[in-house]
Amino acid sequence: MERLLRAHLVEFDLSLRILIPLESAGIRRLGDLVRQTRESLLQINQLGKISVNTLERFLAYHGLSLKK
């Protein structure tokens, strides 16, 4: 699990529409992402509800979730 959390987000099949805003916000690794809440992600410029829903499904696929 620790290895998965250290993985860079660019290693996964996420769209640039999602990756670029996350990178700009300093969220570069899977571990960075799981420390975020849904609300904090929605505050990131260029990251909307559909993108956040996609990220939640992506995390669930890997057995992870956003911070509550």
C-alpha positions as CSV (number, residue, x, y, z in Angstrom):
1,M,0.0,0.0,0.0
2,E,2.8,2.4,0.9
3,R,4.3,1.9,-2.6
4,L,0.9,2.7,-4.2
5,L,0.6,5.9,-2.2
6,R,4.1,7.1,-3.3
7,A,3.2,6.6,-7.0
8,H,3.0,9.7,-9.2
9,L,-0.4,10.4,-10.6
10,V,1.0,10.7,-14.1
11,E,1.7,6.9,-13.9
12,F,-2.1,6.3,-14.0
13,D,-4.5,6.7,-16.9
14,L,-5.9,10.0,-15.8
15,S,-6.7,12.8,-18.3
16,L,-4.6,15.9,-18.6
17,R,-7.8,17.8,-17.8
18,I,-7.5,16.4,-14.3
19,L,-3.7,16.1,-14.0
20,I,-2.8,19.7,-14.9
21,P,-4.9,21.3,-12.2
22,L,-3.8,18.8,-9.6
23,E,-0.1,19.4,-10.4
24,S,-0.7,23.2,-10.2
25,A,-2.2,22.7,-6.7
26,G,0.9,20.6,-5.6
27,I,-0.9,17.3,-5.7
28,R,1.5,15.0,-7.5
29,R,1.3,11.6,-5.8
30,L,-1.5,9.3,-4.9
31,G,-0.8,9.9,-1.2
32,D,-1.2,13.7,-1.8
33,L,-4.6,13.0,-3.3
34,V,-6.0,10.9,-0.5
35,R,-5.2,13.6,2.0
36,Q,-7.6,15.9,0.2
37,T,-11.3,16.3,0.8
38,R,-13.9,16.5,-1.9
39,E,-14.5,20.2,-1.0
40,S,-10.8,21.1,-1.2
41,L,-10.6,19.5,-4.6
42,L,-13.6,21.5,-5.8
43,Q,-11.8,24.7,-4.8
44,I,-9.0,24.0,-7.3
45,N,-9.3,26.1,-10.5
46,Q,-10.2,24.1,-13.6
47,L,-11.3,21.0,-11.5
48,G,-15.1,20.6,-11.5
49,K,-17.6,18.1,-10.1
50,I,-17.2,15.6,-13.0
51,S,-13.4,15.6,-12.5
52,V,-13.8,15.1,-8.7
53,N,-16.3,12.3,-9.3
54,T,-13.8,10.7,-11.7
55,L,-11.1,10.9,-9.1
56,E,-13.4,9.3,-6.4
57,R,-14.1,6.4,-8.8
58,F,-10.4,6.1,-9.5
59,L,-9.5,6.0,-5.8
60,A,-12.3,3.5,-5.1
61,Y,-10.9,1.2,-7.8
62,H,-7.6,1.2,-5.9
63,G,-9.3,0.6,-2.6
64,L,-8.8,4.2,-1.5
65,S,-10.9,7.3,-0.8
66,L,-10.6,11.0,-0.2
67,K,-10.3,12.3,3.3
68,K,-13.7,12.8,5.0
